[in-house]
Each structure stands twice: as C-alpha cells, then as structure tokens.
C-alpha cells in the first residue's frame, strides 16, 4: 500500500514534457489564433504548419524535398516581409532559406535589403534575416574559394546569383548595421543580426546555422578549436588555418571593431547580456581575421571594463581591508565575456587578468556556481609555469571547500594543468588526499583512488557504506564523472605510483564494479596507456581480477576495459583470461558484449585447438615486432 502511495506521489509531481512548437501552433490555430506577430489567414497558416511537419520527416526521393521547398517558397512571393513577421511564417521561411537553391535567394535579398531597419528590429523577421545573411555569405565564400583554387565558377549557370552580387549584398547589410551600430547594439533582435554579420564577415558559421555548413567548414579547418567541458587546451593544438575572404569582408570587420572600441559607453558593454554576447562574437571573429585587433580589444576590456568600476571609496577599503572581488564577477554577462577573453588572450593578457581579477580570491571564485567556470578557463589558459605554481599554492589548500561545494570541474582543470605544465603533480596528489581525509593516518592513503572516483571524503563514504568499518567500499551510485577523469589524469603524471598502488590494493569485487561502470571503465585505458605504469603493475592488476573475467566480458563497459588490459598483456596472461572465458563459454556467448569478445579473441579456436591459437597469437606478436621500428615499440 505504501509503495502504491509512493508511486502515485511520484507521478503527481512528475514534470510534464513541454509541447513542441508545432503542437502549440496547431493548438493556437484551432482557437483561431494564427501565430504571434503579423496575422496570417487560416489557409496560409495551415499550409505553413503542414510544410513544417513534412520538412521534419524523411524523404525517399531528394527531388520530392526540393519540389516541396520550391512550392513553399513560391507561396511567399509578394508577402515576404509580412509572412516573415509572423511566428510560424518566420520559422518556416528560415528553414526554407537554408534548404533553398541559390536561384531562390535574389528575391529575398532584394526585398529584405529594401526593408533592413524593419526586419532587423522585428521579433520574428530578424531571425529570417540572420539565416539569409549566413546563407548568402556562405555562398559568396564558397564561390570565392572555388575561384581562388582555379575551379570553374560557372558550373551552375542557373543560379541567377554571382559571387559578386552575393558579396555586395552581404557588405550592404553589414555597412547598414555598422551605420546604425549605436542603436542596434542595444536592440534585442538587431543585436543578433550584428553577431551574424560579424561571424559571416570572418567566414565563420553562426551557431544556429545548419550542421552541413559547420561540417564543411570543419573539413576546411576554418572552425576554431572549441574547448571541451573541462576547458582543457590540447598541448599539440594545431594552428588555425586562415582561409581567404571575399574582398571587403575583412575591412568592414575591422571597421566594426574600431567603432566599438571608440564608443563612449564601451565599459558598460561587458555588463549587459546582449552587448556582452556581441563582444564575445567579435573576439571570435577577430581571432580568425585580425589577431592584432583582437589583442587591442582584450587590452581595452581589461583596462576599461573588467576592473574599472571600482570607485575611490573601494580603493580606500582595499588599502584598509582585504581587496574586493573584481566587478567583472558581479554579472553573468561580464563573467561569460571574461571567459571568452581568457580563451582568446595571449599569455601576457592571461597574466594580467589573473593578477587583476583572480588573485587573492581564487577559492571563493572556485566554489561559486557562477564563477567557477572562469577559474577553469583560467587554469586551461595559463601557460607560464611559475605563475601556475603561484596559482596552485593559493587554490590547492581549498580543495576540501571545492569538493564540498560540488564544483569538481575546478579540480579536474587544476589536475589537467598540472599534467600540461609538468608542475605541482606530487603536491596535487598530496592535497587531494588531505581534502578527501585519507592522508593521515598513513594507512588510509591507499584509499585515494576509490575516494577520488566517488569524490567523497573518507568519513562520508564510511558512514554511507554498510561494509567492514576498516575499509569503505566503492558505491556504483557514488561514481563521479570528474572524479574518474581526475584519476585518469593522475595516472599520466610523471610519478603516479600512489595512484597505481591504490588501484592495485582495491579488492577484486571493487575493481570489477569500477570497470563495469560507464564512468569508471575508462580508468583502465589510462592505466594501460600511461608510459609511467610498468608491466609488473599490469600483471598485478590482472591477478587481482582473477575470477572476474567472465563478468567483465559480459558487461558492456567491463568488456571494453578488459579489452584494454588484454591488448597489453603477455601471452601467458592472455591465456589465463581465455581459460576463464572458455570455462563459462555459454554464459559469455549469451551476451552481446561477450559474443564480440569471443569472436575477436577466437575463443572457439582456443577451446578446440589451443596450439593453433598460440601460433596465431605468436604470429601477431612477430608482426608487431616487425613494425616496431616504424610505429615504435610497445610501452612496458
């Protein structure tokens, strides 16, 4: 009865799934409300809804889709502005423009060019204008690049649009936005149009552009490297390729930057959402086309925006009391802009931002929901070893507070910086042990790996686990993604012996649980690939797992961890694994993961013709040795 009540209680408070745009549009249509904005007649409204539904589906024949797009575009002729100013009409026309052939673009280009102020500031038509700018700019860029590489630019003579006319139109829209910059900066919708213009002038795809363009630009190397969620820069990050731009694009982008830098209210731009986002977009565009102007923009941001709001009274307080946190951390808008500035800044300006904005407040910033990502970005951006060591000395003692606050991404970024700069690796492990309460007494130190994977302190985990009091176990439900990534990173340190020994002292049951978990299985990848983990350590781990090989092989995640270990094992240890799997072949073959393992490792051949299996493995080893001079010897 209680269980029934609980289930009813859970259903009562279950969050309702939001209706889709089309579901809401149909509902409003039945009530006689035909979208927000300019009103459409019912027949046009219903037709647009049907086309939107069809576009969401799959087409057996591409010609059917082209025909649908063409017919739908024909329905907009003579009413482009009115229909684009309707919520449903804008959604459809925006989609159609992305799918339309080049021959369909001139009509929209002419109509929108004659009504730029109206559409740029309209709630719905501005989105259509953004799509049109991005599409026409893409066409101009593609045509320009074809001409640059000597390809025939007349291969599609029925396009009714040339590179020159497309370039001219984009520049016309861009110059109009530039001439009205002071007004459009603060307009919610025109501001987005300016952002699209900036990215298009730099040859970058707007974030909401169709994935096909993004994919094609990535193939050309024109999309800038984006940070992962952990904000970790790659050590071997390739230099961004600069592709040529149509004539005038670079110059107008430069004019935008100079105009923005000269605005009397420049320092205020960082603290408003729309203007902050525009500055972030400008940083991205300039980093691609005008690196020197990008540096100038960052310098002015640091000098006039990030720290300039402190008053004389604040300075007096600073002299008497502890320094105030920089005003850049007072709004979400300025925080996001600071992150972008750190991403694109040179080492010199990263140092300035660290000294002016972060120093003395790192722990407070690292434990705050709004600002901890800035600290992660700082850790990913800092490149001077001495500066990093000073930063580490301030931040590391607060690891316990960071863990308690739940901002574990900061710990991961700190760990990755230790790896990247080959600095403070030993102190990081020691401070982490202290934060997890397993540094003293010394017999707790082997618990660093299970505690880090769950990011729980010794006391917390011991209380929650109903196991022998002398050793808390690893709860599957307690695994933490950042904790797993930290362990993986520490295994690549120059001296990971404490982490290796901790892993090897885990009971076989806990190792199996760890390896069968989606977050924990990748630890084995780091363990076997690390150049600082020796062959004897791998053999000890395999010995710990005796009796667990079948369970691992039958697990989706455990099987990939077992494969990683198997690939670096000696023939003797591989045979031990195979013997255990062969003894429970029916169980192994009863799972998808097990069947894949059995087929890949020739389990059936091992069971019936073991000598042939040995010969096959020996032949594979000889092949590896033959190519060792080319691909390098296996790491032990």
N, C-alpha and C positions, 0 to 999 in steps of 0.2 A: 504493500500500500504506500509505504514511504517512498519507495523507488518510483512508483507511478506519479506521486505528487511532485517528486523532483523533476521527472521528465516533463510534466506539464508546466512546472515553473520555468524550466529551461526554454520550452517552446514559447512561453508567454513573452519572454524577454529576448527572443531571437531577433536579430537585426533583419529588417526587411531588405530584400535586394532592390536596388534602385531600378526604376523603369528606364529603358533605353530611350534615346532621343526619338526614334521612330514610334515607339509605343506612346510616348507623351504626345507626339504630333498627331497621331491618329485619334487619340482621346480628345484633344482640343478641336480637331476637325469635326468630330461627331457633335460637339457642342456649338458648332458654328463659329469657332474662333480659329482663324486661318493664319496662325503664326504671329509672333511679335513683329513690330516694325510696320513697314508698308503692308497694307492689306491686299491679299490676292483673292481672286474669285475662286469659288469652290472647285470648279473643274480643273483650273491650273494647279491649285493646291493638292488635290487628289492625284493628279498626274505626277507632280513632283515627288509625292510620297511613294508612288509605285516605282518610279525610276530609281529612287534611293534604295528601295528594297531589292530591286534587280541588281543594282551595282554591288550590293553586299554579297550576292550569290556567286556561284561559279558558272562559267560559260564554257560549253563544249567546243564552241567554234569562236575564235577571236573575232571573226568578221561580224558575228552577232553583237558582240560588245561594241565594236566600232560603229555599227549601224545605230545601236541604242544611243550612244554618245552623240552622234551626228543629229539624230532626230530630236533629242532633248535640247541640244544647243539651238536648233532651228526654232524651237518654241520660245526662245528668249529674245529673238530678234525684234528690235524696236522697243523692248522693255527691259533692257539690260540693267539700268540703274534701279528702277522700281523693284524688279524681282530680286536684285542683289541686296536690296534694303529690307528684305523680308527674312525672317529667321530660317525658314525652310528653304526658301529660294537661294539664300546665300550658301547654305550647307550644300545644296545640290550643285550650284554653279561652280563653287570652289572645287568640288570633286571632278566636275566635267572638265574644267580648265587643265587640271593635272593629267587628264586622260586624252585631251583633245589633240587632233593633228595640228601641226603648225599653221595650216591653211585657215583654221578657225580662229586664230588669235587676233589678226588685224582688226576685226570688227570690235572686239572688246578693248583692244588697245586704243582705238580712235575714240570710242565713247567715253572710256574712263579718263583719257588724257584731257578731254574737254570738261570734265567734272571732278577734277582731282580734289579740290577742297571739300566738296560734298562727300565723296566716297571715303576719303582718308579719315574723316572725323565721324563717320557713321558707324553705329554699333555693329552692324552686320556687313555692310558693303566693304568696310575696311579689311575684313578677312579675305574677301574675294580679290581685292586689290593686292594684298600680300601674295596670294597664290599666283596672280597674274605676273607680278614683278619677278617672283622666283622662277616661274616657268619661262618667261621671255629672257631673263638673264641667263638661265641655263642654256637656252637655245643659242644665244649670242656667244656664250663661252665655248660651247661645243663646236659651233661653226668656225670661230676664231682659231681654235686649236687644230681643227682639220686643215684649215688654210696654212697654219704655221708648219704643219708636218707634211705639207705638199699634197694632201688629199683633195679630190675634186669637190669643190663646194657646190657644184650644180647637180649633184647626183639626185636630188629631189626637187626637180624644177617646178612641181605643182604646189610647192609650199606657200607661195604668194607672200613670203616674208623672207627678207635677206638678213644677213648678219648686220649690215649697216643700219637697216631700219630698226632691227631689234635693239642694237646698241644705242642708237639715237633715242629710242623711246625710253629705255632704262635711264639714260642720262637726263632726259627731260623730267621724269618723275623725281629722280634724285635731286636735281637742282631746284625743283619746286619745293621739295621737303627742306632743302638747305635754306632757301629764301624765307621759309616760314618756320625756321627752327625754334625760335623763341616761343612761338605759340604752340607748335606741335609737341615740343618736349613735355609739356605738362598735360597734354590731352591723352586720355587713357587709350584711345584707339589709334590716333595718329602716331603715338609713340611706338607702337608695334610696327607700324608701316616703316618708320625710320629704321628700326632694327633690321627689318627685312632688306631694306635698301643697303645698309652697311654691309651685311653679310654677302649680298649679291655682288656688290662692287668689289669685294675681296675674293669672289669666286668660291664662297663657302655656302653650303646648303643651309637654309633656315631649319631649325629643329623640328618644325611641323611639316617639312616638305616630304613628299613621298619617298619611301625607302629605296626606290630604284635609283634615284639621283644620289642618295647618300652612298649606296653600294658602288655606283660607277665612279664617284669621286674618290672613294677609299682605294679603289684599284689604281687610280692615277696618283695616289699618295697626297691628295690635296686636303684631306680631312685631318685636322690637328689631332695629335695623340690626346686621348681623354684619360683622366685619372680613374683608377678603379675606386670602389667604395672605401678602400683603405688609404687612398691618396698616395700610394707608393709609386714613385717615379722609377722607371727602369734604368739600370745602370748603362745598358747599351742602347738607350733610346735613340733611334735614327734621327738624323737632321731632317726637318720638314722640307719636302720638295716645294719649290716655288714655281708655279706654272704661270705662263704669260697671260695677261689680261687684255681685253679689248681696249682700244685707245680711249682715254678719258676716264676710265673706271678708277685708276689709281689716283689721278689728280683730284677728282671730286671727293674721294675718300679722305685725302689729305685736307681738303677744304673743310670737310665736316669736323675733323679733329681740331684744326686751328680755330674754327668758330666756337667750338665747345670750350676749348681752353681759354678763350678770351671772354667768356660770359661772366658778368659781374657777380652772378649768384652761383658760381662754379662750386664753391664749398658746400652748398645746400643740395647739390645733385646726388651726393652719396647717401642722403638720409631719407629719400623718398623712393618707394618701391619701383615706380615706372622709370624714373631717371637713373636709378642705380642699375637696373637691368640694362638700360641703354648703354651705360658706361662699360658694363661687363661685355656687351656685344661689341662695342668699339675696341676694347682691348683685344678681343679675339680676332677681329678684322685687321687691326694694325699689326698684330704679331705675325700675320701672314704676309702683309704687303709693305708696311713701313715700320720696321723694328726700332728705328731711331725715334720716331714719333711716339711709339708705344712707351719707350723709356721716359720721354718727356711727360707723357700723360701720367705715368706712375709716379714720377717725381712730384708733379703738381698735386696729385692725390695725397701723397704722404705729407707734403708741406702745408697744403691749404685745407684738406678735408678730414684726414684721419685724426689729427691731433690739434687742429686749430681752434676747436670750440672751447678749449679751456680758458676761463676768464682769469683776470688778475687775482681775484679772490681765491680761485682754485690754486693758483701758483703759490699764494701765501700759505694755504693749507698744506700744500705739498712740502713746503720748507719746514713746517712745524710738525706735520704728521706724516704718515705713510703716503706714498704717491697714489693719486686717484687713478682708477682704471680709465684708459683712453676712451673718449666719447664715441669712437668708432664702434664700440661694443654695445651702444645704447639702443640700436635699432636693428631689426633683421635685415633691412635693406643695406645698411653700411657693412654689416658682417659679411653678407654674401659678396659685396664688392671687394672687401679686404681679401677674402678667399681667392677671388679671381686675380687680384693684384699679385698675391703671393705665387699663384700658378704661373703667371707670365713674367714675373720680375727676374732680373739678373741677380747674381749673388750679392752685389753691392746693396741693392734696394731691399732684398730679403733681410739683410743685416740691419738696415735702418728701421724697417718695420718691426723687427724683433725687439730692437732696443727701445723704440718709441712707444710701441703698443703692448708688448707682451711681458717684457722683463719685469720681474717683481710680482707678477700676478698669474703666473702660469698654472699653478694648482687650482686657483679659483676659476680660471677660464676653462681648464680641462675638465672640471666637474660640473660645468653648467650645460644645460641642454642646448642652449642657443649658440654657445661659443666654442664648444669642444671640437667642432669640425674645423674651425680656424686653427686650433692648435695642431690638429692632424695635418692640415695643409702646410703649416709652418715646418713641421718635422719632415715632411716629404720634400720641402723646397730647400731647406738649409744644406749647404754644401761645404762649408768651412768646418774642418774637424775641431778646431779649438773653440769655435762658437758653439758647436753642438755639445761639446763637453760641458761648457758653462750652462747651457740649457738643460742638459741631463742632470747636472748637480742640483738645479733648482726644482726640477719636476719629479725626479725619481723618489725622493722621500715622501711624496704624496701619493704613491701608488695605492696604498690602502684606501685613501679617500676616493680615488678614481674608481676603484673596484666597487666600493660601497655605493657610489653614485650611479653605477651602471654604464659609465662612458668608456667601455672597454676598448673601443676603437682607438682611443688615445694610446693605450698600452701597446696595441698592435703597431701603430705608427712609430712609436718610440723604439720598439724592438726592430722593426724594419730599418729604421735609421741607424741603429747600432750595427746591423749587418751591412748596410750600404756603405757606411763610412769606416767600417772596421774599428769601431771605438766603443769603449764602455760595455763590452759584451759580458765580461765577468761580473762587473758591478750590477748590470741589469738583472742577471740571474739571482744574484745575492739579494738585491732589493725586492725582487718578486717573491723570493722565499719569505722575506720578512713580512711583506704585505699579506701573504697567504698564511702566515703564522706557522711556517714549517722550517724556520731557520734555527730556532732554539726551542727545545733541546736538539742536539745533533741527530738523534735517531729519527726525527721527523723529516729530515732533508730528502730521503728517497721518495717522499710523497709529492714532490714538486710537480711531476707530470700529471698524475690524476687530479690533483687540486687545480692545476692550471687549466686542464681541459674543461673542467666544470666551472672555473673561476669562482670557487668557493673557498673560504678560509677553513683551516683545519677544524676549528671549533664548530663552525656551521655545518660542515659536512658530517662530522662525527655525531652531531645531535640528530641530524635528519636520517642517517643511515642506521638501520637496525641490524648491525653486524657486530662482530667481535670488537670490543671497545679499543683494543690496541691498534687497530688499523681501519680507518674508514674506507669503504669501497667506492667505486665509481658508478654513479647512477646514470643510466642511459638518459633519463629525463633531464639530467642536470648538464648535459654536454652543451658547451657554449661555442658558437662558431669562431668568435675572436680568440677564445682560449685555445682552440685547436690550431688556428693559424699561428698563434704565438709559439706553441710547441714546435710546429713545423719550421718556423723561422729560427728558433733557438738551436734546432738540430743542424742548421747550416753555419752556426757560429764556428770560429776557429778552434774553440775548445769546448765542445758540447758534452764533456764526459759526465757532468752531473745529471743532465737530462737523459743521456743514454743509459746510465746506471739506474736511474729512477724508472725508466721504461722497462728495463730488464728485471727489475725486482717486483714488478706488478705480477700478481697471481695470474695463472693461465686463464682463469674464468674472466678476470677483468680485461685482460688483453683481447680475448675473444669478443667481449662486449664492445670494447673500443673499436676494434677492426670491423665489426658488423654495423657500425653506426655511420650514417651519411656524413657526419662532421668529423668523426674520428678516423675513418679509413685512410684518409689522405696523409695521415701522420706516417704511415708505412712508406709512402712514396718518398717523403723527405728523409726518412731513416735509411732507406737503401740507396738513395741517390747522393747523400751527403758525402763529400770527399773526406770528411773528418770522422766518419764512422767506419771502423775496420771490419774485416771479415769475421774475426772472432766474436765480435758483438752480434753480428747477424746470426752466427751459429748458435749463440746463447739464446737469442730470441726464438729461433726455430725450435730449440729444445724446450723452451717454456710452452710452446704451442702444441707439443705432442698430445694427441688425443682430441685436438680441436680442429684438425684439418678438414674433416668432413663437414662440420658445422660451418666453417668458413667458406668452403666450396659451394655449399648450398645457399649461402646468403648473397644477395645482390651486391652489397657493399663489401662484405667479407671476402668474396671471391676476387675482387679487384685488388684488395690488399694482399691476399695470398699470392696472386699472380706477380705482384711487385717483388715479394720475397723470393718466390720460385725463380724468377729471372736472374737473380744474383747469387743463387745457391750453387754449391758444388754438386757434382753428380751424385755423390753419396747422400747428401741431404735431400736432393730431389727424389731419390729412390725411397727415402723414408716417407716422404709425403705421398708418393704414389702407392706405397704398400698400404698406407692407412686408407686411401681412397678406394683402392681395389678391394679391400675387405668389406666395404659398405657400398659397392657399386650400385646396387638397386636404389639405395637412398640418394646417392649422388645423381644418378640418371633421372630421378623423379622430380628434379627442379630444373628450371631454365638455366640458372647460373651454373649448376653442376654439370649439365649436359655440355655447355660451352667449354667449361674447364676440361671435361673428359675428352672431348673431341680435339681441343687444342693441344693437349698433352699426350694424346694417343693412349688413353687408359686401357682400351680394349687390347691393343698390341702389347702393353705392359703385362697384362694378366695372362695372356696366352703364349707370347713369345718374348720373354724378358730379354734374352740375349740380343734379339733383333732391335729391341727398344734401346738397349745400351749402345749398340752400334750406331743407331740413328742419332742419339744424343752426342756421342763422341764425334760423329761427322759434323754436327752443328758446331761443336766446340772448335774443331780444326778449322772450319770455315771462318769463325770469329778470329782465330789466331792469324789466319792468312791476311785478313784485312786490318789487323791491329795497327800496322804501320800507317794505314790511311785514316782510320777512324779513331785511332788511339786505343790503348789497352784498357781493359775493364778495370774500374777502380776497386781497390780492395779496402 
